[in-house]
Amino acid sequence: MVSRRRLFAVAAGALVALGGGAAAFVLTREPRAALAPWAEADTHDDARLRALALAILAPNPHNRQPWLFELVGDDTIAVFCDLERRLPETDPFDRQITIGFGSFLELLAMAAADDGHEARITLFPEGEPQPRLDGRPVAVVMFERTSASQPDPLFAHLRVRRSNKEPFDTTRPVPAEALATLVAASPALARASAEPGLVEALRALTFRAFEVEASTPRTHLESIRLLRIGKAEIEASPDGIDIGGAVPELLAAAGLLTREAAADPTSTAFAQTTAMYREIMHTGMAYVWLVTAGNTRADQIAAGRAWVRVNLAATAAGLAAHPVSQALQEYPEMQGEAGALQTLLGVPDDATRVQMLARIGYGPAVPPSPRWPVETRMRPA
Ligand SMILES: Cc1cc2nc3c(=O)[nH]c(=O)nc-3n(C[C@H](O)[C@H](O)[C@H](O)COP(=O)(O)O)c2cc1C
């Protein structure tokens, strides 16, 4: 068994061996092209493209970026799901993928409003696909120029919003007033608590749910296949679960960080990942969750619109937010945790659905996650 300390010693040793080249190596590990969409200037002539270039920065499950766009006529966008980019094992009914589309549509509407347009969104114009999404449009969005559009104050935080997957500071409680601003971003759907008993129970439950996912081979492998380890892989596929930086890259080069090891429950890499998640999950200082009255596609879109607002409000308040979705997932092995979560949150009725759960706290600054450039998500109408 190789300890975590030993792994980092190997990486540090490799850096020392590089000598004067080490600093240069570390400095060149940023996947610049994969992060360029975060800094893209609003240079497009077409207002729809200007808004789309910002909407693709939306949070979305496993950063699959499942959206595809057609520009229709001179004022409309048709939004489709790239069906190959779904997560059939952990998201068998495409509920979470649909939530990601909700976040995308909320940012699209905000970006349009900031640019003097109203984005008129018609959801699922050819009907709600059930039990899974299909080739029909998720939405059709008409852009109309207006002098009445009011920029949303949350829009200012769009480029600095993150899903923060790091441990949070357990010495810093989340003040009630700060937590209230998250709920105020979407009062109809959002609930929050920093009550110590509930926080403790949710820390334990979210870690247990992580263990269920990781010990169920088909759900675990779904994530493993989406790992992008190091700059070259991230630049080639700017999506999925990106593990960038000099240390992971050196570990990968030394054969100590591989997909095979990560997939193997008896490996050191697996044990280390579990230990890392135990720590992460036990640093939630407060929780936010979103509840819808039903579980229609429209409810899921509403949850996504609410989630990005809550995430932006957290950014505005200097708080880190990390969705922890395992206990919400609908595959048989997760049933126990899913039921326990609904009970813990006092949402027992089957029709009422907890759509999102996130831990909240003060976390370290984290870089943005990769994105495919907007042009690569367009298809001819
Ligand atoms: C419906 C939904 C579920 C998510 N669930 C998780 C999760 O369980 N664990 C996690 O680390 N991130 C989760 N995320 C966050 C995504 O991984 C994240 O949005 C994506 O990687 C892009 O990164 P960004 O939000 O920093 O731009 C979720 C996001 C959405 C919209």
The ligand as an ORCA input file, in Angstrom:
! r2SCAN-3c Opt
* xyz 0 1
  C     -28.157     18.629    -11.018
  C     -26.736     18.783    -10.568
  C     -26.182     17.846     -9.715
  C     -24.856     17.950     -9.292
  N     -24.349     17.024     -8.404
  C     -23.066     17.111     -7.985
  C     -22.535     16.178     -7.055
  O     -23.220     15.274     -6.585
  N     -21.246     16.316     -6.675
  C     -20.447     17.321     -7.162
  O     -19.271     17.393     -6.817
  N     -20.935     18.235     -8.036
  C     -22.222     18.168     -8.452
  N     -22.732     19.100     -9.312
  C     -21.867     20.199     -9.768
  C     -21.259     19.909    -11.138
  O     -20.288     18.886    -11.029
  C     -20.666     21.205    -11.700
  O     -21.703     22.110    -11.938
  C     -19.891     20.991    -12.985
  O     -18.772     20.173    -12.767
  C     -19.427     22.325    -13.565
  O     -18.644     23.015    -12.626
  P     -19.043     24.488    -12.141
  O     -20.390     24.425    -11.510
  O     -17.975     24.874    -11.163
  O     -19.054     25.367    -13.370
  C     -24.056     19.033     -9.740
  C     -24.622     19.994    -10.587
  C     -25.940     19.890    -11.001
  C     -26.543     20.945    -11.895
*
